[in-house]
Amino acid sequence: MVDRIPMSKTGHIQLKNELEQLEKVERHEVVKAIEVARAHGDLKENAEYHAAKERQGMIEGRIMELKDKLSRAEVIDCTTVSTSRAVFGTVVTLMDMETDDEVTYQLLGPEESDVKKGSISVLAPLGRSILGKEVGDEVVTKTPGGVREFEVVEIEPSSIG
């Protein structure tokens, strides 16, 4: 059985663009760099050659990783998801029960999550704790700093797909 990877339409496009950049531009640039480094002679002590080969390995590894993720992607239009419960793609506002501070996160897949930009992975501990909750529900999650308690204040659809 193939594990599907939930992904927004925007995230899917970003991964496809990254793959295209790697395959059509960076792959060719690194091949040229290897050719130039080879022309310098002895490969055993050629730092340029070894750096280019290492870069080539990283590019090829990322290409394989992206192809795998894109083949298993379950693309979800985040602008059309139900907001009766916290689900993939919804924007959830939480109130910290201890400090009364509010935080807002969009629930996305692991490839798209970026706390600094206001999104968390549905596979992260807090993301898993939020899934399925309704406005007014309590969310309890373990964090490195201890157990945290939140209340779901609002659930909205995303403005981006």
C-alpha positions in Angstrom: 0.0 0.0 0.0 1.3 3.5 -0.9 1.1 6.1 1.8 -0.5 9.2 0.3 1.0 12.6 1.1 -1.6 15.4 1.6 -0.6 18.5 -0.2 -2.2 21.8 -1.1 -2.5 22.8 -4.8 0.1 25.6 -4.1 2.5 23.2 -2.4 2.2 20.7 -5.3 3.0 23.4 -7.8 6.0 24.5 -5.8 7.4 21.0 -5.7 6.8 20.6 -9.4 8.7 23.8 -10.1 11.6 22.8 -7.9 11.8 19.4 -9.7 11.8 21.2 -13.1 14.5 23.6 -11.9 16.7 20.7 -10.7 16.2 18.6 -13.8 16.5 21.3 -16.5 19.0 23.8 -15.0 21.0 22.6 -12.0 21.6 19.0 -13.3 23.1 20.5 -16.5 25.2 23.1 -14.6 26.7 20.5 -12.3 27.6 18.3 -15.3 29.4 21.2 -16.9 31.2 21.9 -13.6 32.4 18.3 -13.4 33.7 18.5 -17.0 35.6 21.7 -16.2 37.1 20.2 -13.1 38.1 17.0 -14.9 40.1 19.1 -17.4 42.3 20.4 -14.5 44.0 17.0 -14.3 44.6 14.7 -11.3 41.1 13.8 -9.9 42.5 12.5 -6.6 43.5 16.0 -5.4 41.0 18.0 -7.3 38.7 19.8 -4.8 36.5 21.3 -7.5 35.8 17.9 -9.0 34.9 16.4 -5.6 32.7 19.3 -4.7 30.9 19.1 -8.0 30.4 15.3 -7.7 29.0 15.8 -4.2 26.6 18.5 -5.5 25.6 16.1 -8.3 24.7 13.5 -5.7 22.6 15.9 -3.7 20.7 17.1 -6.8 20.0 13.5 -7.9 18.9 12.5 -4.4 16.5 15.5 -4.2 15.1 14.7 -7.7 14.3 11.2 -6.6 12.7 12.4 -3.4 10.6 15.0 -5.2 9.4 12.4 -7.9 8.4 10.0 -5.1 6.5 12.7 -3.1 4.8 14.0 -6.3 3.8 10.5 -7.3 2.2 9.9 -3.9 0.6 13.4 -3.5 -3.0 13.7 -2.6 -3.7 17.3 -3.8 -6.3 19.1 -1.8 -7.9 22.5 -2.7 -7.6 24.3 0.6 -10.1 27.0 -0.4 -13.0 24.4 -0.6 -12.5 22.4 2.6 -15.2 22.2 5.2 -14.7 24.5 8.2 -17.0 22.7 10.7 -13.9 20.8 12.0 -10.2 21.4 11.8 -9.0 19.4 8.7 -6.1 19.6 6.2 -6.0 23.1 4.7 -8.1 24.9 7.3 -6.7 27.9 9.1 -7.2 27.4 12.9 -6.9 30.1 15.6 -6.0 28.7 19.0 -6.0 30.4 22.4 -3.2 29.4 24.8 -5.1 28.5 28.0 -2.2 29.5 30.2 -1.4 32.9 28.6 -4.6 33.8 26.7 -2.4 34.5 23.7 -3.8 33.6 20.3 -1.9 31.8 17.5 -3.1 31.0 14.0 -1.9 28.1 11.9 -2.8 26.6 8.6 -2.8 22.8 8.7 -0.7 21.6 5.8 1.5 18.6 4.8 5.1 18.1 6.0 6.6 19.5 2.8 4.7 22.8 3.1 4.8 23.5 6.8 6.7 26.5 8.1 5.9 27.8 11.6 7.4 31.2 10.8 5.0 31.6 7.9 2.0 30.4 10.0 1.6 26.8 8.9 2.2 23.5 10.7 2.2 19.9 9.5 -0.8 17.7 10.2 1.8 15.1 11.1 3.5 17.2 13.8 2.3 16.7 17.4 0.3 19.9 17.6 -1.1 19.4 14.1 -2.3 15.9 15.0 -3.9 17.2 18.2 -5.8 19.9 16.3 -7.2 17.6 13.6 -10.9 16.9 14.0 -11.5 19.5 16.6 -14.4 22.0 16.5 -14.6 25.6 17.7 -14.7 25.5 21.5 -12.8 22.2 21.8 -9.8 21.9 24.0 -6.5 20.8 22.4 -3.9 19.2 24.7 -0.5 18.5 23.2 3.0 17.5 24.4 5.8 19.9 23.5 9.5 19.9 24.3 8.6 22.5 27.0 5.9 20.3 28.5 2.1 19.8 28.0 0.3 22.8 26.5 -3.4 23.4 26.4 -5.2 25.4 23.8 -8.8 26.2 22.9 -10.0 26.3 19.3 -11.3 29.8 18.8 -11.9 29.9 15.0 -11.7 27.6 11.9 -11.5 29.3 8.5 -10.9 28.1 4.9 -7.5 29.1 3.4 -7.4 31.9 0.9 -4.8 30.1 -1.1 -5.3 26.7 -2.8 
